[in-house]
Amino acid sequence: MTIRTFTKKAARLTLGVALATGLSAVSMTAAVAQEVTLRGASMFDENHAFTKTMRKFAELVEANYDGEVEFDLRLNGELGVESDYVNFLQQGVAIDYTIMAPSNMAKFAPAIPLMDMPFLFRDLDHWNAVLSSDAFGPLEAELEKNADIKIIGYTGGGVRNLVSSEPIGNLDDLAGHKMRVMGAPIQAKTFSALTAAPSAIAYNEVYNAIQSGVIAGFENEAASIQNLKFYEVAPHVTLTKHTITVRPIVMSGKTFRKLPEALQAAVLKAGKEAGAYGRELESREDGQKLQEMIDAGQIQVQEFEGREKLLEMVVPVQDEFAEEIQATDLLKNVRGM
């Protein structure tokens, strides 16, 4: 249900009550305003973990709020791509909540891509411990101050690997490899340090860019490879396991401030719980989806020879980036957890 549809329906209903009982215009307005409609956006279909997590978020809000709230979740990129979502959220138009990669919010909050920095997490236990804590509080504050976008939870859990048109098995193969990376500078700096040739191009252009030879590959998790059929142009997956994804569940600050206090509390509670739900779901599904593509003969998977060398090569890049954004203590804290 859209806001416009509800308002007309509610107005007609309330007008009838007003005429019958003599309610004032002020009372009628208050009655109409009781229901809130929140619009969400997903680039994916119902089967994707992001969509399932946003459905869970809506379910949890409704369970914890006594008032009337409707959720209007648009799927399959109907409302654009993530770069569009950022602008909509920041302006407080079209979209009220979604799930996004931190890199897509870097233009407003330069420090926020640290939470999605390649090779930041040792393993899933370390990743989950960090996201269950308040370690990223300073990054949340920066995003809210600069972009008026509020982080209400953390999902993610996909393990990102190299995806390419030709096999990439070692540092020699990686040297000069033309690949797409997400928009934040730390992504390009990291893969440049690993001797690749990264470039930031729009996500919706990746398939055609590989097909036409503009790039030879990119990096992503299994769900997106499968959902968008990237295996058709890039059937080789190299298990660099360089990132365990962090995907903030976000809401427009302008939207959040307009909500009744009780609904604000329900949103914050639901965001945290939906984040935990989504992390478990995506972590579990990641390996399953990778195996499904292997079994279907859609991808060929190999380990990266000498992966430990990659870990050494990126440390100076991480340290430099943390110093630039005045997050040295934050990085030290995350590494020490």
C-alpha positions as CSV (number, residue, x, y, z in Angstrom):
1,M,0.0,0.0,0.0
2,T,1.4,3.4,-0.9
3,I,1.0,6.5,1.2
4,R,-1.3,8.1,-1.3
5,T,-3.6,5.1,-1.5
6,F,-3.9,4.9,2.3
7,T,-4.5,8.6,2.7
8,K,-7.4,8.6,0.3
9,K,-9.0,5.5,1.9
10,A,-8.5,6.8,5.4
11,A,-9.7,10.3,4.5
12,R,-13.0,8.9,3.1
13,L,-13.5,6.6,6.1
14,T,-12.7,9.3,8.6
15,L,-14.8,11.9,6.8
16,G,-17.8,9.6,7.1
17,V,-17.2,9.3,10.8
18,A,-16.8,13.0,11.1
19,L,-20.0,13.7,9.4
20,A,-21.8,11.2,11.5
21,T,-20.4,12.3,14.9
22,G,-19.4,15.9,14.4
23,L,-15.7,15.3,14.8
24,S,-13.6,18.4,14.1
25,A,-11.2,18.8,11.2
26,V,-8.3,18.6,13.7
27,S,-9.5,15.2,15.0
28,M,-9.9,13.9,11.5
29,T,-6.4,14.9,10.6
30,A,-5.1,13.2,13.7
31,A,-7.0,10.0,12.8
32,V,-5.5,10.0,9.2
33,A,-2.0,10.6,10.6
34,Q,-2.1,7.5,12.9
35,E,-0.9,5.1,10.2
36,V,2.6,5.3,8.8
37,T,3.8,3.8,5.6
38,L,7.5,3.1,5.2
39,R,8.9,2.4,1.8
40,G,11.9,0.1,1.3
41,A,14.0,-0.8,-1.7
42,S,15.9,-3.9,-2.7
43,M,17.9,-4.5,-5.9
44,F,17.1,-8.2,-5.6
45,D,14.1,-10.6,-5.7
46,E,12.3,-12.3,-2.8
47,N,15.0,-15.1,-2.6
48,H,17.9,-12.8,-1.8
49,A,19.0,-12.5,1.8
50,F,18.7,-8.7,1.8
51,T,15.0,-8.9,0.8
52,K,14.4,-11.6,3.4
53,T,16.1,-9.5,6.0
54,M,14.0,-6.5,5.2
55,R,10.8,-8.6,5.3
56,K,12.0,-9.8,8.8
57,F,12.6,-6.2,9.8
58,A,9.0,-5.3,8.9
59,E,7.6,-8.3,10.8
60,L,9.6,-7.4,13.9
61,V,8.5,-3.7,13.8
62,E,4.9,-4.7,13.5
63,A,5.3,-7.2,16.4
64,N,6.7,-4.5,18.7
65,Y,4.5,-1.5,17.8
66,D,0.9,-1.1,18.9
67,G,0.1,1.5,16.2
68,E,-0.6,1.2,12.5
69,V,2.4,0.8,10.2
70,E,2.5,-0.4,6.6
71,F,5.6,-1.5,4.7
72,D,5.9,-1.0,1.0
73,L,9.1,-2.9,-0.2
74,R,10.0,-2.5,-3.8
75,L,12.2,-5.2,-5.4
76,N,14.4,-6.0,-8.4
77,G,15.9,-2.5,-8.6
78,E,12.5,-0.8,-9.3
79,L,13.7,2.3,-7.4
80,G,17.2,2.3,-8.9
81,V,20.6,1.1,-7.7
82,E,22.4,1.7,-4.4
83,S,23.9,5.0,-5.6
84,D,20.4,6.2,-6.1
85,Y,19.3,4.9,-2.7
86,V,21.9,7.0,-1.0
87,N,20.7,10.2,-2.5
88,F,17.0,9.3,-1.8
89,L,17.7,8.6,1.8
90,Q,19.8,11.7,2.3
91,Q,17.1,13.9,0.8
92,G,14.3,12.0,2.6
93,V,12.4,11.2,-0.6
94,A,11.2,7.9,-2.3
95,I,13.0,5.5,0.1
96,D,12.7,5.3,3.9
97,Y,14.9,2.2,4.5
98,T,17.2,-0.3,2.7
99,I,20.4,-2.3,3.0
100,M,23.5,-0.9,1.4
101,A,27.2,-1.5,1.1
102,P,29.3,1.1,3.1
103,S,31.3,2.0,0.0
104,N,28.2,3.5,-1.5
105,M,27.9,6.0,1.4
106,A,31.6,7.1,1.2
107,K,30.8,10.4,-0.5
108,F,29.0,11.5,2.6
109,A,31.0,9.8,5.2
110,P,34.6,9.1,4.0
111,A,35.4,6.9,7.1
112,I,32.5,4.5,6.8
113,P,34.1,2.1,4.2
114,L,36.5,1.0,6.9
115,M,33.8,-1.4,8.2
116,D,33.9,-3.1,4.8
117,M,37.6,-2.9,4.3
118,P,39.1,-6.0,2.6
119,F,40.9,-8.4,5.0
120,L,39.6,-6.5,8.1
121,F,38.1,-9.6,9.7
122,R,40.0,-12.8,10.7
123,D,36.9,-15.1,10.4
124,L,33.2,-15.2,10.9
125,D,33.4,-15.3,14.7
126,H,35.5,-12.1,14.7
127,W,33.1,-10.5,12.2
128,N,30.1,-11.3,14.3
129,A,31.7,-10.2,17.5
130,V,32.5,-6.8,16.0
131,L,29.0,-6.3,14.5
132,S,27.4,-7.3,17.8
133,S,29.3,-4.6,19.7
134,D,29.4,-0.8,19.4
135,A,32.8,-0.8,17.7
136,F,31.5,1.1,14.7
137,G,29.7,3.8,16.7
138,P,32.0,6.6,15.5
139,L,31.3,5.7,11.9
140,E,27.6,5.6,12.5
141,A,27.8,9.1,14.0
142,E,29.7,10.4,11.1
143,L,27.2,9.1,8.6
144,E,24.2,10.5,10.5
145,K,25.9,13.9,10.9
146,N,27.0,14.3,7.3
147,A,24.3,12.5,5.4
148,D,21.3,12.3,7.8
149,I,21.3,8.5,7.3
150,K,20.8,6.4,10.4
151,I,22.2,2.9,10.8
152,I,19.7,0.7,12.6
153,G,21.3,-2.7,12.3
154,Y,24.0,-4.7,10.6
155,T,23.5,-7.6,8.2
156,G,25.8,-9.2,5.6
157,G,27.9,-12.3,5.9
158,G,28.6,-13.1,2.3
159,V,32.3,-14.0,1.7
160,R,33.6,-12.0,-1.2
161,N,36.0,-13.6,-3.7
162,L,37.5,-12.8,-7.1
163,V,35.2,-13.5,-10.0
164,S,36.7,-13.5,-13.4
165,S,36.4,-14.4,-17.1
166,E,39.8,-16.3,-16.9
167,P,41.4,-18.1,-13.9
168,I,43.2,-16.1,-11.3
169,G,45.2,-18.5,-9.1
170,N,48.2,-16.5,-7.7
171,L,49.9,-13.2,-7.6
172,D,51.3,-13.5,-11.1
173,D,47.8,-14.0,-12.5
174,L,46.5,-11.1,-10.4
175,A,49.2,-8.6,-11.6
176,G,47.6,-6.1,-13.9
177,H,44.2,-7.9,-13.7
178,K,41.5,-5.4,-14.8
179,M,38.7,-5.6,-12.2
180,R,35.8,-3.7,-10.9
181,V,35.8,-2.6,-7.3
182,M,33.3,-0.7,-5.2
183,G,33.4,3.1,-5.2
184,A,35.3,3.8,-1.9
185,P,39.0,4.7,-2.5
186,I,40.1,2.1,0.1
187,Q,38.8,-0.7,-2.2
188,A,40.9,0.5,-5.2
189,K,44.0,1.1,-2.9
190,T,43.8,-2.4,-1.5
191,F,43.7,-4.2,-4.8
192,S,46.3,-1.8,-6.3
193,A,48.6,-2.9,-3.5
194,L,47.9,-6.5,-4.5
195,T,49.2,-5.4,-8.1
196,A,45.8,-5.6,-9.7
197,A,44.3,-2.8,-11.9
198,P,41.1,-1.9,-10.2
199,S,38.5,0.6,-11.4
200,A,35.2,1.8,-9.9
201,I,32.4,1.3,-12.3
202,A,28.6,1.2,-11.7
203,Y,27.4,-2.1,-10.5
204,N,24.7,-2.3,-13.1
205,E,27.4,-2.0,-15.8
206,V,29.6,-4.9,-14.6
207,Y,28.0,-7.7,-16.7
208,N,28.3,-5.8,-19.9
209,A,31.8,-4.5,-19.0
210,I,33.1,-8.0,-18.6
211,Q,31.3,-9.2,-21.7
212,S,32.8,-6.5,-23.8
213,G,36.3,-6.9,-22.3
214,V,36.4,-3.5,-20.6
215,I,37.3,-5.4,-17.4
216,A,38.2,-9.0,-16.9
217,G,36.4,-9.5,-13.6
218,F,35.3,-8.1,-10.3
219,E,34.8,-9.3,-6.7
220,N,31.6,-10.4,-5.0
221,E,29.7,-12.9,-2.9
222,A,28.0,-16.0,-4.1
223,A,24.4,-14.7,-3.7
224,S,24.9,-11.8,-6.1
225,I,26.9,-14.0,-8.6
226,Q,24.0,-16.4,-8.7
227,N,21.1,-13.9,-8.5
228,L,22.4,-11.7,-11.4
229,K,23.9,-14.6,-13.4
230,F,27.4,-13.1,-13.5
231,Y,28.7,-16.7,-14.0
232,E,27.6,-16.3,-17.6
233,V,30.4,-13.9,-18.3
234,A,32.8,-14.7,-15.4
235,P,32.7,-18.4,-14.5
236,H,35.9,-18.5,-12.5
237,V,35.8,-17.9,-8.7
238,T,39.0,-17.7,-6.8
239,L,38.7,-18.1,-3.0
240,T,40.6,-15.1,-1.8
241,K,38.0,-14.7,1.0
242,H,39.2,-11.1,1.3
243,T,36.0,-9.7,2.7
244,I,33.2,-10.8,5.0
245,T,30.5,-8.3,4.0
246,V,29.1,-5.7,6.4
247,R,25.8,-4.4,5.1
248,P,24.2,-1.7,7.3
249,I,20.4,-1.6,7.5
250,V,19.8,2.1,7.1
251,M,16.9,4.6,7.5
252,S,16.6,8.1,6.3
253,G,17.1,10.4,9.3
254,K,14.4,12.7,8.1
255,T,12.0,9.7,8.1
256,F,13.1,8.5,11.5
257,R,12.6,11.8,13.2
258,K,9.0,12.0,12.0
259,L,8.0,8.7,13.5
260,P,6.2,8.5,16.9
261,E,8.6,7.7,19.7
262,A,7.1,4.3,20.2
263,L,7.7,3.5,16.6
264,Q,11.2,4.8,16.7
265,A,12.0,2.4,19.6
266,A,10.4,-0.5,17.6
267,V,12.5,0.4,14.6
268,L,15.7,0.4,16.5
269,K,14.9,-2.9,18.3
270,A,13.8,-4.5,15.0
271,G,16.9,-3.2,13.1
272,K,19.2,-4.9,15.6
273,E,17.3,-8.1,15.6
274,A,16.8,-8.2,11.9
275,G,20.5,-7.6,11.5
276,A,21.3,-10.7,13.6
277,Y,18.8,-12.7,11.6
278,G,20.2,-11.6,8.3
279,R,23.8,-12.3,9.3
280,E,23.0,-15.9,10.2
281,L,20.9,-16.3,7.1
282,E,23.4,-14.9,4.6
283,S,26.4,-16.7,6.3
284,R,24.6,-20.0,6.0
285,E,23.3,-19.4,2.5
286,D,26.7,-18.2,1.1
287,G,28.3,-21.6,1.1
288,Q,25.1,-23.3,-0.1
289,K,24.8,-20.9,-3.1
290,L,28.4,-21.4,-4.0
291,Q,27.9,-25.1,-4.0
292,E,24.7,-24.9,-6.1
293,M,26.6,-23.1,-8.8
294,I,29.4,-25.6,-8.7
295,D,27.0,-28.5,-8.9
296,A,25.2,-26.8,-11.9
297,G,28.5,-26.5,-13.7
298,Q,28.1,-22.7,-13.8
299,I,31.4,-21.8,-12.0
300,Q,34.9,-23.3,-11.5
301,V,36.4,-22.6,-8.1
302,Q,40.0,-22.6,-7.0
303,E,42.0,-21.5,-4.0
304,F,44.4,-18.6,-4.2
305,E,48.0,-19.8,-3.9
306,G,49.9,-17.9,-1.3
307,R,46.9,-16.1,0.3
308,E,48.9,-15.4,3.4
309,K,51.1,-13.0,1.4
310,L,48.0,-11.0,0.5
311,L,47.4,-10.4,4.2
312,E,50.8,-9.0,4.6
313,M,50.6,-6.8,1.6
314,V,47.5,-5.0,2.7
315,V,48.4,-4.0,6.3
316,P,50.2,-0.8,5.3
317,V,47.2,0.2,3.2
318,Q,44.9,-0.4,6.1
319,D,47.0,1.5,8.5
320,E,47.4,4.5,6.1
321,F,43.7,4.6,5.5
322,A,42.9,4.5,9.2
323,E,45.3,7.3,9.9
324,E,43.8,9.5,7.1
325,I,40.3,9.2,8.5
326,Q,41.5,9.5,12.1
327,A,40.3,6.0,12.9
328,T,43.6,4.4,14.0
329,D,42.2,3.6,17.4
330,L,39.0,2.2,15.9
331,L,41.0,-0.1,13.6
332,K,43.2,-1.2,16.5
333,N,40.1,-1.9,18.6
334,V,38.6,-4.1,15.8
335,R,41.8,-6.0,15.3
336,G,42.1,-6.6,19.0
337,M,38.6,-8.1,19.4
